[in-house]
Amino acid sequence: MSKQKTVLGIDPGFGRVGLGLILKSGQKMEYVDAHTIETDASLDFYERLGQIQDELDQYLDLHQPDEVVMEKLYFTKNVSTAINVAEACGVIGLLVSKRGILLKKLTPTQMKMALTGNGKANKKEVQMMVERILKNTPDFKNILDDAVDGLAMAMAL
């Protein structure tokens, strides 16, 4: 029988960071938690990064995941947004690494391929697969897209 492990999926950002936690045992997956860290837009950028660090630190203390998978940043048309997200990824990666937790990265295409079989699947198709596979997930109307993306990242690992 496969060992159970908790996997935290992270959809990085600086305005919102999506977190999705699942329990995996072989091919079986169970929903544990979905959370979104929302930073205060009125704060200085580095204060927002500090907020991400503090809230993620508390989340890791509470849930103690065995593995973390984060969306691998890809270049977007808005370079300044990409740079800010890259800095948030650095904060997240450092925090996870300092705890000795295995950190893996997947591109959105890899996640979509693993979950739906189609690397170009849209958000709705990904959400439908998350709901279908994680039967014990609460109503998705109460979960922000970022947290659903975090669940999808965890499931794709």
C-alpha positions in Angstrom: 0.0 0.0 0.0 1.2 3.5 -0.9 2.3 5.9 1.9 0.0 8.8 2.3 1.5 12.3 1.8 0.1 15.8 1.9 0.8 17.9 -1.2 0.5 21.6 -1.2 0.0 23.2 -4.6 0.7 26.9 -5.0 -0.4 29.4 -7.6 2.0 32.2 -7.0 1.2 35.9 -7.3 1.7 39.1 -5.3 -1.9 40.2 -5.1 -3.2 36.7 -4.5 -1.5 33.4 -3.8 -3.6 30.3 -4.3 -3.0 27.4 -2.0 -4.5 23.9 -2.5 -3.8 21.1 -0.1 -4.6 17.4 -0.9 -3.9 14.0 0.6 -2.4 11.5 -1.8 -2.3 7.8 -1.4 -1.2 6.2 -4.7 -3.7 7.4 -7.3 -6.3 8.3 -4.7 -6.6 12.0 -3.8 -8.6 13.7 -1.2 -9.3 17.4 -0.6 -7.9 18.8 2.6 -8.0 22.6 2.2 -8.1 25.5 -0.2 -7.0 29.0 0.8 -6.1 32.3 -0.9 -3.6 34.8 0.6 -4.8 38.2 -0.5 -2.3 41.0 0.0 -3.4 44.6 0.8 -3.0 46.6 -2.4 -2.5 49.8 -0.4 0.8 48.4 1.1 4.2 48.9 -0.4 5.2 46.0 -2.7 7.8 44.6 -0.2 5.3 44.8 2.6 3.0 42.7 0.5 5.8 40.2 0.0 6.2 40.2 3.8 2.4 39.5 4.2 2.8 36.5 1.8 5.7 35.2 3.8 3.9 35.6 7.2 0.7 34.0 6.0 2.4 31.2 4.2 4.6 30.5 7.2 1.5 30.2 9.4 -0.2 27.9 6.8 2.9 25.6 6.6 3.0 25.5 10.4 -0.7 24.5 10.5 -0.7 21.9 7.7 2.9 20.6 7.5 2.9 19.4 3.9 5.2 16.6 2.8 5.7 18.2 -0.7 5.1 21.5 -2.3 4.5 22.1 -6.0 4.4 25.6 -7.4 3.4 26.9 -10.8 6.6 27.6 -12.8 6.6 31.2 -13.9 6.3 31.8 -17.6 6.9 35.1 -19.5 3.8 37.2 -19.8 3.2 40.3 -21.9 3.3 42.5 -18.8 6.9 42.4 -17.8 6.5 44.4 -14.6 3.8 42.0 -13.4 6.1 39.0 -14.3 8.9 40.5 -12.3 6.7 41.1 -9.3 5.4 37.5 -9.5 9.0 36.2 -9.8 9.9 38.0 -6.6 6.9 36.5 -4.9 8.0 33.1 -6.2 11.5 33.7 -4.6 9.9 34.5 -1.2 7.7 31.3 -1.4 10.6 29.1 -2.6 12.9 30.3 0.1 10.4 29.8 2.8 9.6 26.3 1.6 13.3 25.4 1.1 14.3 26.7 4.6 11.8 24.2 6.1 13.4 21.3 4.2 10.2 20.6 2.2 10.7 19.2 -1.3 9.7 21.9 -3.8 8.8 21.0 -7.4 7.7 23.3 -10.2 5.3 22.6 -13.0 4.3 24.8 -15.9 0.6 25.5 -16.5 0.8 23.3 -19.6 2.2 20.4 -17.6 -0.5 20.8 -15.0 -3.3 20.9 -17.6 -1.8 17.9 -19.4 -1.6 15.8 -16.2 -5.1 16.8 -15.1 -7.1 16.9 -18.3 -4.9 15.3 -21.0 -5.0 18.6 -22.8 -2.2 21.1 -22.3 -4.4 23.9 -23.6 -7.4 23.2 -21.4 -9.2 26.3 -20.1 -9.8 27.2 -16.5 -13.3 25.8 -16.5 -12.1 22.4 -17.8 -9.4 22.3 -15.1 -11.9 23.2 -12.4 -14.3 20.5 -13.7 -11.5 17.9 -13.4 -10.6 19.1 -9.9 -14.3 18.8 -8.8 -14.6 15.4 -10.5 -11.5 13.9 -8.9 -11.8 15.5 -5.5 -15.3 14.4 -4.7 -15.2 15.7 -1.1 -14.3 19.3 -2.2 -16.7 21.9 -0.9 -18.8 24.1 -3.2 -16.4 25.7 -5.7 -18.5 28.9 -5.6 -16.8 29.6 -2.2 -13.2 29.0 -3.5 -11.3 31.6 -5.4 -9.8 30.6 -8.8 -6.3 31.0 -7.4 -7.0 28.3 -4.8 -8.5 26.0 -7.4 -5.3 26.4 -9.4 -3.4 25.5 -6.3 -5.4 22.3 -5.9 -4.9 21.5 -9.6 -1.1 22.0 -9.2 -1.1 19.6 -6.2 -3.1 17.0 -8.1 -0.9 17.1 -11.1 2.3 16.3 -9.2 
